[in-house]
């Protein structure tokens, strides 16, 4: 559902000459104010809102506003009328806004902003009108019309915010604050470092009078120092999402139905896909036209029409054709939306690590259905009191595949609902079997080691209990902005404003949000050192086994089975090998992985495994295509590698020689060029002692022999002699 209302905001910035003054080590107020409006406009642009924004400058060298007369509203310019902010405005702020040499009455600038809001929001449904004024208050101000201005602000419903180089209470203690050069001292005192001027004191009194008159409760909450505003606006505003209701009916059996409404409570936010191909010179999308052509994979690349193609599902090296009719028939047919309770179970039966999917849905009763509210409330409270959950069948609409999930009861002080989380099917689970550590004394930790790890975990706890007994979270994940979004928007802004400048480094505040909290850093130092002391790391160097005469010549006796089993138990533990499962043959999906696994398992002889791999290589070469050739190359590389390890060169060399002989007849010259570029030659005696190929023969193996037609050139000359003889006759 689209938004029917929006807000309108006018940024009013002081560019007068006093804004450019600054004490040594301080950033001028003009630059700080410019950063604020830049960051604010950035947030609006990347948040993709429909809110409109205008920009008014005062203290300019020229005058451009509809209220200007010969003596009033001078040096005030409407730089941008109300419209949706865009990159063009960001470029203008970066390149066109410069310090002025005049001073202007900030109350006059406020009236110009009010006039702009009033005239340009006529006929528009705006739920909020706002003016943000950025100034140092260091200019002459006429307060004759102050009461009228406040009255008009109230009548129009305009909210007002002030951004100043100093805090609103600076007049109470003008000497407070440091004078360091880090830029933060400007938030505690005026930029001149000598307290407030007479104009600033008077201006601050007027600001307090205006804010107190507009809202007695807020007082000076809407008056911000420049430094605080820059820090808060550094975080890009998240894209606004209105809650989309999902009306459905919760069913239990065939006789009980309750009307419900679902809302996405948690879902992964993704960057809107706005990447597109543009011309590198003009940066215009219209200058690039994309055209898709379908061609057969033959020598002539014969073009075919899209209507003459169908979808195919790759199954191993084969492609199973599927027409659109087949795909429609294969789709799951459902009656539409569904939230049907299949049964109930204890919450303890639902494992936390079984939660899956990309969203969590909160289910409520409709506001206008009292009976549904009572029925759903009874179900929620019954599940909560019994510590149970409902197992439900969920389908978003008739086009969606059904899911199985759990509906947890959630009872809060202000509301109650069901929270739906998707659960896995059988194929979604990954089953692994691991060797037990309890029965192996070698891996049993000591009491000191267990105590050290316990202390380390306690010191790393992100949840602490305060003196009042309340639990405090030191690392609030839901308050941390997505660093991917922040970095992307930062770089997009830089590239949009200055295409030739290098991308900026990551913001320091963003780095800090991803680091360990400082309180935790100091607390876990000592326990970490204890863990390091209790678990020393030692480099283990494997010694080369010395061969005895019995190993070289053999003693004619086989080792007992018990000894062999013990050696097998000492093999290196590898999770990847365990997760492979039981592989019985070299498949077509990942033949290299299957080949190595079979070699490692030793369930088949080396020759049988190699023959299976050769069969897969031949299937790949039969398809004739670069992707298949590359896959065949990886198979040959693995074949060669394992042959060298097994000291068995005969099978590999024999296959490579037969493959080389068949290249001309099979038209595989392109594949052979890839073999030559990878230097995939036969195995020589230098690599395997039992090889019958010398080093020189292996180096010359990749050279193809000349064709017989070129060698047998003399018969062509003989034919010429016969022709001459016939001419003589």
N, C-alpha and C positions, 0 to 999 in steps of 0.2 A: 504494500500500500504506500503510495507516494505521500510525501509531506505536503500538507495543505497550508502551512504557515511557515514563516521564516523570520529571521531577525535582520535588522539594519544597524550598521555601526559606522560611525565617522571617527577616523583618527585625526586628531588635531595636534600638529607638532610645531613647536617653537623653533625657528631657525635664526632668530635674532643674534646680533653680534655677541651678546653676553653668554650665549650657549657655547661659544667657541673658547671661552676663557677657562683656564685650568691651571692649578698649581703644579709645579714639577713633580713628576711621578704619578700624576692622576690623568685619567682619560677624560677628555672634554665631554661636557654634558651633551653636546650635539651628537657626538659619535655614539654615546650610550643610547640616546633617544632613537637614533637611526637604527641601531641594532634591534631595539624593541619592536619597532614597526616592521622591520624586515622579518623577524622571527614570527610575529603575529600573522603577517600575510602568508608566510610559508605554511604555517599550521592550517590556515584556512584553505590554501590551494590544495595541499595534500590530503586534507580531510574530506575533500570532494563535497563540501556543503553547498547548499543553494543560498546561503546567507549573502547579503550584499554589503559592500564596503566602500566608503568614500575616504578621501584624504584631503585635508585642509592644512595649509602652511601659513604661519604668520611670522612677521619679522622679515618678510621677503623684500627685495629691492623693487618689486612691481606690485600692482594691485589688480586682482582679478576675482571679483565676487559681485553678485547682483545687488548687494546693499550699499555698495561703495558710493560715496558722494565726495564733494571737494574737501570736506574736513572730517568725515567719519569713515570708519571701517577701512582705513588706509593700510597698505603693506600687508594685506591678507589675500591669499590666493587659493581658490578651489582647484587643487591639482588633479583630483579624480572625482568624478561624480559617482553616485551609487551604482554599483554593478558587481557581478560576481568576480572576485579577485582571480588573477591569472599571472602567468609568467611575465607578461608585458609590464604589469605593475611592479613586479620584483625588479625588472631591469631598470625601470624608471627610478625606483628608490635607490638602486645602486649607483646609477650613472647621472641622474638629473637633479637630485636633491643636494644642494650645497649650502654652506652657511651664508646668511645674509648680512648686510651691513646696517640694517635698520632695526628698530624696536617697534613692537605693536602691543596694543592692549589685549591681554588674553581674554578679558570679558567680551570684547568686541568679536574675537575669534570664536568664542563660545556661542554668541548670537548667530554668527554666520553658519555654524554647524547646525544649530537648531532650525534655521531657515531651510538649510539643505535637506535635513531629514523630513521636515513638514511637507515641502513641495514635491520631493521625489518618492515619497511613500504613499501619495494619494492614489487610491484605487488598488493598492497592494495590501495583502493581509499579512501584516508583520506582527508577530507576537511579542517582539521586544525591540525597543529603540534605545541605542546606547551611544554615548560620546566618551571617548578616551582622550584626555588632554595631557600632553607631555610638555612640560615647561620648567624653567628654573625660577619662575615668579619674579625675575629681576627686571621688571619693566614698570613704567608708569601705568596705573590702573585708575579708572574713574568708577567709583562705586555708586553713582547717582541712581542708576537703574538696577541695582542689585536685587531689590525686592521683587521688581517686575520680572526679572530673569528667573528667579527662583519660582515664582508663581507660574510662569509659562512652562518651566521644566516639569512641575508637578502636574499641570493640566494635560500636557502632552504625554505623560508617562515615560519620560526619558530618564534613564539611569545614567549616572555620571561617575567616571573614574578619573583619578588624578595620578600621574606618574611624575615624581619629583627626584632631583639629584640627592635629596636628603630625606630622612624620615620625618613624619608629620609632627613628632614631638621635639624637633630640633630647636624650636623657639624656647622650650623650657630649659634646655641645657645646651646652649650653642657651643660650648667648648668641649663637649663630650666627643669621644671618638679618637681613633688613632690617626696618624699621618703617614702610615706606611705606603709604600709604592706598589702594593699588590692590586690596587683598584678597588678593594673592599672598603677602604676608609671613606670613600665618597658617599657611601650609604649612611655614614654616621655624622657627616658634617658637610657643609656646602663645599663646592669644588675649589673655592678660593682659599680654604683653610683658615679663615679668620672669622668664622661665625656668619650669621645671617646679616644681609644688608637691610637698610630701612625698608626698601621696596619689598624684599622677600618676607620680612616680618609682617608687613601689612597684607601682602598677598596670602600668606599662610593663615592669617586670621580670617580672611575672606573665604578661603577654602574650607576652613572649619565651620564657618557660619553656613555656607552652602550645603555641606554634607550633613550637618546636624538638622537643617531645615528639611532636606529631602527625606531623610530616614533617621529618626531619633534613635532607633535600636542599633543601626550599623555604626553610627558615629564616624570614626575615621578608618573603618575596615577597607574602604574602597580607595584609600590613598596608599600608593606603593612606592618605595624607593626604586631607583633605576636598577640597582644591582640585584635586588630580589626578583624584579620582573624579568630580567635577562635570564636568570637561573631557571625560573619556572617556565618560561616560554621556550627554553632550549629543547624541551621534550615535545616532539611533534604530536599534534592532536590526533587521536585515533579516529578512524573513519566512523561516522555515525551510522548506527544501524537501528532502525525502528523495529520493535518486537513484532514478528509475524505470527499471528495466531494460527494454530493447526487444529481446526475443529474435527472431532471424531467421536466415536462411541466406544466406551469400554464395555466389553461383554464378558460375562461369566456364565458359561453354558449357553443354552438356547433361550432361557427365560428371563435373564437379568441383564439389563442394558442401562448404562449411565452415560449421559452426555458429558464430554470432557473437552478441554482446550489445552493444547500443548504449546510450550515456548522453548526455544533453544536457550538453555542456561549457560552452557559452555560449548564452544565450538572453535575450531582452529581458524584464525583469521589469516587470509592469504592476500598477498599483494594483487591488486587488480591488474589483469594482464593487458597492459596498454603498450607493450613493445610492438613496434611495427617497422617495416622496411621503408626507408626513405632514400631519396637521392643524396649522395655524399656531398654534392656541390650546393644544391639549392635547399636541402633538408626538407623537401616537400614530398608528401606521400603520393600526391597525384602524379608526380613525374615518373613514378615507377609502376609499371603494369606487370602483373604476374599472370603467366599463362601455363597451364598444365597440359602436357602432351603425354599420351600413353603409347609406348613402343614395345614391340616384341624384342626379346633378347636374342637377336640373330645378327649376322654380319651386316645386313642392310638396315637394321633398326627400323623395321617396318612399322609405320604408324597405324594404330587401331583406334576406333572410336570408343568413348567411355561406355556407350551402350553395349558394346561387345565384350565387356569385362565383367567379372563377378568376383566376390570376395573369396579368399581361400584361407584355410586354417592350417598353419604349418604343424605337422606332426612328425617330429624327427626330421628326416631328409625328404619326406613326402609332403605334398600339399593337398589337403582335402577340400574340394570346391564346395562352397555354400552360397546358394543364391539368396536373394532377399526374401523370397517366399519361404525358404528353409529357415532363415533366421527368425522370421515372424512366427512360424510354427514352433520353433524351439523355445521361444520366450515363455516365461511363466505367466499363466493367465490367472488373474485374481479379480475379486469383486470390487476392488478399490481400497480405500483406507481401512486400516485394521489395527485394533489394539485389544486383542482377545486374550483373556487370562487362561493359560493352559493348566495351571495348578499353583500350589504354594509350597515353599520350602523354608527351612531355617536360614537365617542370614549367614550363619557360620559355614553353610555349605557352598556359598558363593565366594570363591577365592578372589582376593583383590587383584592378583596378577592375571585374572581372566577377563578383566574389563577391557573392552576394545571399542573400535569405532572412533569417530572424530567429533562426537557431540554427546552432551547429556541433556535430556529433555525434562522440563518440569511440567507436570500434568495437574491442572486445576479443573474445578467445575465452572461452567459459565456463570457470569455474574447475574444474569437474568433468570437463572433456573434454580429456584430454591430447593426443589426436590432432588435435583442432581447434586447440589451442595451437601445436603444431609446424607445422601447415600454414599457419596465419595468420602465424606468425613468419617462415617462409620467404618468404611473399609480401611482407611488410613490409620485410624486409631486402633483398630483391631490388630492390624499388622504390626504396629508399633508396640503394643502391649505384649504380643506373643513373640516379638523379636523374629518376625518372619518377613519374607518378600514374596511378591507375585512373579511367576514366570509367565511372560507374555509373548505373544506373536505380534510383531510390529511390521506394518507396511505403510509407507508414506502415501502412496497413491497406487492406482492400478498399473502404472508402468514400472513400479519398483519391485525388486525382489524382496521376499519376506525375510525378516530377521527374528532371532530369538534373543530376548533380553530379560533383565530383571528390573522390576519396579520397586524401589525402596521407599518406605514411608518416611516423610520428613515433616516433623511437627515443630513449628517455630512459634514464638510469642505472638507474631502478627499474622501469620498465615500457616496453612498446612497444604501439602501436596504430595504427589508421587514423583520420584526421580527415576527416569528410565535410563539404563545403561545397557549397551549391546553386549551380548555374550558370544563366545566363539562356537563355531561348528567343529566337528571332528577334524576336518582338514586344516583348520586354523591352528591347532595345537601342535607344538613341536616336542616330541618325546625324546629324551636323552637318558642314557643309562651311564652312570658313573661308578667307578670303583669306590668302595667304602674306605674312608680314612680311619674309622674307629678300630679296625682290626690290624692296622699297620702301625706298629710301635714307633716306626721311624718318623712318622708325621704327627705323633701325639705331642701337643704343646705342654709345657710345664706350667705350674701354678703361677710362677712369676710372669711368664709370657701372657697368660690369660688375664692376669691382673693389670698388666701394662696396657693391653688392648682395651680393657674395660674403662680404664682411666682416660685413655685417648678418646674413646667414643663419648664419654661424659663431657670432656672438655670441648668437643666439637658440636654439642647440642645447640641447635638454632632456636630452641624454645626455652626461655628461662622464666623463673617465677620471681616477681618483684616483691618488695617488702610488704606491700599491701595484700599479697597472696594472689594477685592476678597473673595470668600467664601472658607473656609478651613474646612476640615473634620478632627475631632479629633480622630475618631475611624474608621479607614479604614478597613472594613471587608475583602475586597479583597486582603489586604496585610497580613492578619493573617493566618498562616498555620493551617491546620486541627490538633487540639490537639490529636485526636485519632491516626492519622498516626505518629505524632512525638513521642508519648509515646510508640506505638507499636514498631517502629523501634529502639528506645532507648533500650527497654527491649529485643528485638530480638538480638541486638548486644551484650548486656551483657551476655545473655544466650548462644549465639554462641561462644563467646570468653572464658567465664568461666562458664560452666554449673552448678557448685556447689555453686557459689556465689549468695547471695540474690539479688533480683531485685533492681535497684537503685531508689532513689526518683525522683520525677518529676523535670525537670530542672527549676531553678528559673526564667529564661527569659520566659519560656512558661507560668508559672503562671501569670507573669506580663502582658502578652498579653491578658489574659482573664479578667483582673480586670478593674475597672472603671478608666479612665484617671485621673491622679493626678490633673490636672487643674480643672476637673469637681468635684473631691472630695472636694476641698476647697470651690468651688463656691456654691455647693448645701447644705452645712452644715447649714447655717442660715435658708434658706427656709424650710428645713426638720424639724428643731426644731419648726418653726411656724406651720407647718402642724400638728405636734405632739401635740402642745398646742391647736390648734383649733378643733382637733378631739380626745378628750380624750377617753381612753379605760377604761371601768368600768366592773368589774366582776359582772355578773347577777346571783344571786342564786335564783333558783325557790323554793318558799315556798310551803310546803306541805299543801294541802287544808284540812281544818278542817271539818269533817263531822258533820252535824247537825242531829237532830232527824228526820227532814223531808227527809234528804238524806238516812238515814238508814231504816226508816219505810215507806217512801213515803208519798206524800200528795194527791195521787189519781188524780193528774192533770198533763197533758202533758205540756211541755214548748211550748210557742208559736213559730211559724216558724221563726219569725223575730229574736228571741233570738238565735235559733239554727244556723241561717245563720251567725250571728255575731261571734259565737264561732268558726265556721268553718273558718272564715276569719282570725282568730288569730292563726291558725295552723302554724307550722314551715314551712318556705319556703324552698323547696328542689329542686335543678335543676335536680337531677337524677329522681325524681318522675315525673317532667314535661316531660322529654325526653322519658319516657316509652311509651307514646301514649295511645291509648284506647285498653286495654287488656280485652278480653271477656271470655277467657277460659285458662286453664292450658295447655300449649303446650308441645311438646316433646323435643324442643331444649334446653330451660332453664326453666324446670318446677318449680324450687324453686323461681326464680325471678317472674314468672307469678303468682304463688301461693301467694307470699307476696303482690304483687301488687293488686290482687283481694281482699285480706283481707283488705288492706288499702282503696281501693275504696268503699267497702261495697255495691257494686251493686248486689251481690249475697249473700245468707245467708251463714253463716259459715259452715253449714253442706254440702251444695252443693259444695262449694269450696274444702272441705276436700274429698268428694267423687271423684271429678275430679283428685285430687292429688293421691288418692289411685289407681285410674285406671292407671295413669302413672307409679306408682311404680310396679304394677303388670306386665305392659308391659316390663319394664326394667328387672324384674326377669325372665321373659319368654325367654330372649335372652341368659341367662346363660354365663356370662363372667365377669371377674374381673372388667373391666371398667364400665360395666353396674351395677354391684353390688355396686361399689363405688358411682355411681350417685344415686342409690336407697337409700344408706345410707344418703346422703345429703338431699334427700327428706324427709326421716323419721325424721332427725334432725330438719328440718324446721317445719314439722308437729307437733312434740312434743313442740317446742318452741312456736308456735302460739297457741297451745292448752292450754299451761300454761298461756300465756298472756290473753287469752279469758276466763280463768277459766272454761274450758269445757274439762274434761278429759275422758268423756264417749266414744267419737268417737275414740280417739287414743288408749285407752286401749282395746276397743273391737277389733280394727283391729290388734293390736299386738298379742292378744291372739289367734285370728283365724290364723294369719300368723305363729305363733309358732306351732300350731297343724298341719299345712300343710307342715312343713319342711321335715319330713321323706319321705312322699309320693312324694314330688316334687324334691327330691334330691338337696336341697339347704343348705346342711350342711356347705359348704364353706362360703356361705353368712351369715349364722347364727353365724359362728365364728367371722366374721367381726362385727356383731352386738354386740356380747359379748365383743370383744376387745374395742369397743367404749362405753360400758356400757349403751346401749340404752334400758333401762328398761321402764316399764309402769309408769304412773304418780300416785304417792301416795297421801294420805291425807295430808301429810306434805307440799306438793306443791300446791295442789288445794283442797279447803275445800269440794267440792262436790264429790270427788273421793271415790269409794267403795273399794279401794285397800289400805291395811295398808303398813307401811314402811317395815316391815319384809317380806310381800308377794312380794313387789316390788324388794327387794334384792334377793329373791330366784327365781324370774321369769325367769332369764336367764339360770337356770339349767335345762337341758333336762331330761325328765323322762326316766327311764329304759325301755327297750323294753319288751313287754309282753312275748316274747319267753323265756327271761331270768328269768322272774318271775314264769312262769308256768313250773318249772323244774320237779315237782313230776310226771306228766304223763309219762315222759321218764323212770323213775324208774319202774312204773307199767308195761311198755312194757317188761322190763327185767324179771319181775316176770312171765309173761305169757310165755316167751320163756323157762324159767326153768320148768314150769309146763308141757309144751309139751314134753320136754326132759324126764321127769319122766314117762309120759304115754308111 
